[in-house]
Amino acid sequence: MIEVQMKRGVYYPIVLGIIFDSKTRKILIGKRKDEKDIKGLTWAFPGGRPEFGEELEEAIKREVKEETNLDVESLGVIFAKTYPEKRDLLAIYFLCEVVGGKLKPNEDFSEVKWVSPKELNKYFTTSLHPKLKEYLEGLTLD
């Protein structure tokens, strides 16, 4: 049997939560305190790096809890992308809904706020993929 050497991946993953409130039709974003991965990033969706061996759905729940104090349920992956600002980062976006907790910025966020999908461009200083933006704006349609 021939052994094949596999190279390590060129990306490292992060999970991001699109926390959508179906009553207000708004999405939760947070203002980063000290962003190390993407230069110029200010406002972002809650999330972070999965721990070794951690399931991605568990990682998004943990990361959202750590950053916002909210308990969320994942409704599944809705998008994945790399960033022009940092090519070795692979972001996996989960649509989430709040199931408990009281909103309070923790750890990485100095502020959190609910915004409509159409307002995202006013806050984001890094690229917001057009297909993701279109998907998010579609959440507000009846």
Beta strands, then each sheet from edge to edge (+ up, - down):
strand 1: 12-21
strand 2: 26-32
strand 3: 43-44
strand 4: 47-48
strand 5: 70-83
strand 6: 86-101
strand 7: 109-115
sheet 1: 3+ 2- 1+ 4-
sheet 2: 3+ 2- 1+ 6+ 5-
sheet 3: 3+ 2- 7+
end
